[in-house]
Amino acid sequence: MATFEESGSEIVSDAEPKLLSIKNIASTAGKILRARLPWAPIIIMAVVVICAIFAPLLAPHDPTDIDIGVRKLAPGENWSYPLGTDRLGRDMLSRLIYGARTSAFISLVALGAGAVVGTTVGLVSGYAGKWTDTILMRITDAAMGFPTILAAMIIVTILGAGIANIILAIAVTVWARFARMIRGEVLQVRNRDFVLAARITGVSPVMIIWRHIFPNVINTLLIILTLLVGQTILLEASLSFLGLGLAPGASAWGLMVAEGRDYLISMWWLSLLPGLVITMVVMAFNFFGDWLRDTLDPKLRRSI
């Protein structure tokens, strides 16, 4: 699992400002495309995205349909159900496909919320400094010091199960990682000549952060997002496995593993298949995040 530490403060006086523009976005995209792409993780991630978007078209059966007549089919036993069925006759392939939609939606919304909050805190803390930085970073340290899974379990236990509460729990546990890393990057940018020149000419702090500092931390933001997708999927699966996630019967990978744990010998595929899917997807996002970090900003290898 990736760890996060802040980058050190550094004054650079001869750097040119990087403004938020289509040209710079195209430059970043071009750098990614020119590098040697890790095709295995990309293919796995693409399959997850396609399944999430087109689940109703790709799933051969309704994942909630119960058919006692075909229950407990092993993979390959009936090609109408290529990955078999569970103890209620629900198609395993269809449930796995819809599980991709569940995981993708929860990860996207939770990471989006966490990124907005964490990035805002990091930008303000790094630029303002002094007591503002001290207060915000102490709050951030407290949030990072609390075990992620334990914090999520407490939140879901108090608020109850459900997608909305799972998203909130994950967002609360990840925002501090964004804040810590973004703050470290801001410390390296805030004393550069183009930022000092903007201050002298009377540009407001908000505009300095948005136009001059934020574009310089976008690469770091993308890297953190990619690395945290796998961890978010694993966290959601863990909550579902522990019975704190989605309601029983929902198509969620962690819940599918939990439903099959009492049948590991007689119906091994119930837990093994979703477990393998979780492993491959998490590893794919982690490998891609490592590659993206080394491609966009190799110096971050020491801190992410």
N, C-alpha and C positions, 0 to 999 in steps of 0.2 A: 504494500500500500504506500502510495506516495506520501511524503511528509513535506511540510511547508515551513520555511523560515524566511525572515525578512532579509532583503538585500541591504548592504551597508550604504551609508550616505557617502556621496561623492560629488565633488564640484568639477564640472567640465565647462570650460569657458569658450571653446571654439566650435561648439556644435551648432548646426543649423536647425531651425524649428521644423518640426514635422506636423503639418496641419492636417486636420481631418478632411480628406478629400477622396474623390473617386480615383485619382492618380495613385495615392498611397495605398488604397485598398487593392487596386490592380497590381501594384508592386509586390505587396505581400502575397497575393494569390499567385503571381508569377514565380516568386521564390519557392513556393510550395510545389508548383507544377514542374519546375526545373530540377527539383531534387529527385533522388531515387525513391519512388513511392513504395511503401510497405503494402503490397497488394493483398496479402492474406487478411490482415486486420481491416483493410478497406472493404474487401468483399463481404466479410462478416458484418460490418457496420451497415453496408448497403442493403444486405438481406434484411436486417432488423428494421431499417427505415422503410423499405418496401412493404414488409409485412405489416408494419404499423399503419401505413397509409392505406394500403389496399387489402386489409384483412377480410372484409366481406366478400371480395372477389377471389381471393386466394384460398380461403378456408373451404374445404370440401363439404363440411357439415356445420350446422349451428353448434357452437361449443357448449351451449346449455341444454341441447336436446338429450333427453334420457331415453335409452332403448335397452330394456332389460334383456331383450333377445340377443344382443350382441355384446353383452358386458364381459369383461375380463379377457378380451381378445389380445393375444400377444402380437408384437410387431411382425408383420409379414404373414400372419395367419389368414387374414382376409384383406385383399388389396383395395377394398372399398374403405378400409381403415388401415392405411399402410404402417402407422406407428402404434396400432393397437387401440384399445379402449380401456376406460377405467372401470371400477366396480359398479358404476351406474350406467355403463354403456355409452359414455360421452367420448367423442373422438379426440384422441390425444394430439394429433397433428393440428386440428382446428383450435384446440385450447392453447397450444404453444404459439400459434400464429397470433391469436388474439392477446396472448400474454405479452407479445412484443409491443402491441399497441398500448397496453396498460403501463408497461415499464417506460416506454418512450414518453408517454404523456406526463407521467409523474416526474420523471427526470427533467424533462424540458421545463415544466412550470416551476418545479422546486428550485432548480439551478438558476433559472431566470430571475426568480425573486431573490434568491441568495446573492446572485451576482450584482443586482441593482443595489441592494442594501450594502453589501460588502465593499463594492467599488466606490460608492458614495462616501462611506466612512473612511476608506483608505485615502481617497483624494483629498478630502477635507483635513484629515489628520496629518497627512504628509505635508500639505501646503501651509496649513495654519501654524503648525508647530506649537511650542510652549505648552501652556496648560490645556489647550484643546487637544493637542496630540497626546498628552499624558493621560487625560481622562478617557479618551476614546480607545487608546491602546490598552489601558488597564481593563476596560470592559471586554475588549477583544481577547486579551490573554485569559481572562476568566472563562469566556466562552470556549476557547480552544483547549483549556485545561480540563474541561469536563468530558468524560468519555462519550463519543458520538452515539453509539448504540444505546447507552444508558439514558442520555438526554432525550433521544427520540422515543424510547420506551416510556419515559415519565410523561412526556407531552401527550402521546397517544393514549396512555392510560387515563390521564386526567380528562382529555377532551373526547375520548371515544374513538373507535375505529371509523374508517371511511377515507375516501380519496382525499378530500379537502384537508383533513387533519394529518394525514400522512405527508402531504405536500408541505404543510406548515411545519411539521416536525423536522423534515429534511432541510427545509430552508433555514430554520433556526440553527441547525447544527453545522451548516456549511458557510454561512455568510462571513464568519470570522476569518476563514482561510483566504477568502478574496481580500478582505480588509488588510490583513497582515502583509500579503505579497504586494498588493497595489501600493500601499503606503511605502514599502521599501523601494519600489520603482520611482515613486514621486520624489523621494529624498535625493535621488540621483539627477533629477531633472530640474527641480525648483530653483537652483542657483546658477543655471546656465544663462548665457548672455541674452538669449532671446526672451527668457522669462523676466530677467532684470530689466531689459529694455521696455517690455510691456508694462511693467510696474511704473517705470519712470514716466512713460507717456500717459499714465492715468487710466489704463485699462482696468476694469473692475476685476476683483478676485474671481468671480464666477466665470467671466469670459476667459481669463487666463487659464483657469483649470480646464474649461471646455475646449478652447481652441489650441492651447499650447502644451498642456500637460497630458490630458486624456489621450490624444493621438499617440503619444509616446509609450503608453502602457497597454495599448490594444493587443499587441502580440502576447504579452504576459497574460492578459485576460483570456485570450483564446486558448492558451496552453492550460491554464487552470481549469477552464470549462471542460476541455477534453479529458483531462485526467480525472476530474470529479464525476464524469458520467458513469464510469464503471463502478465507482464507490457508491454512487447514489442508487444504481440498480441493485447492488449487493445489499445496501441498507434497506431498501424497500422489500427485497426478497426475505431478508432476515426478520423484519417486522411481521410479514405475512406468515412466515414459517412458525413464528412464536405465537400466532393467533391474534396479533395486534394490528394486522393490516386490513385487507379487504374482507368482505363477508364470505363465509364458506360458500363454495360453488362458483365463485368468480374465477375468471381466467387470469391468473397471476402465477408466475413461475414459482415464487417462494411458497405460495399456498398449495400448488400442485405437489411440491416436494413434501410438504407437511402431510398432505392427504395420503401419500403413499408410504409413509414411514412405518406404518403397521403391517405393510405387505411386502417388505423388502425381499423376501424369499419367494413367495408365491406369485407376486406380480411386481417383479423388479423394475419394470419399465416405468411404473408410475412415478417413482422418485428419480431414477437414473436419468431419464431423458431431460426433464426440466433442469436437473442439476448440471448436466453436461452443457445445456444451452446457457445457463447462467455463467458457468466457468468460461466458456468460449467468448461470450459477449464482453464480460468484464476484462478478460485478458486482451481482447482486441482493442478496446478503448484505451487501456493502459499502455499497450505497445504503441498505438498511434499517438497518444499524448506524449510519450517519450520521444518519438521520432519528430513530432511537431516542435517540441522544445529544442531539440538539437538543431533543427533546421532554421527556425526563426530567431532563436536567441541562445546560442550554445553556452553563454556565461551563466544561464540559469540552472545549468546542470548541478551546480554546487548547492543551490538553494531550493530546488523543487525535486 
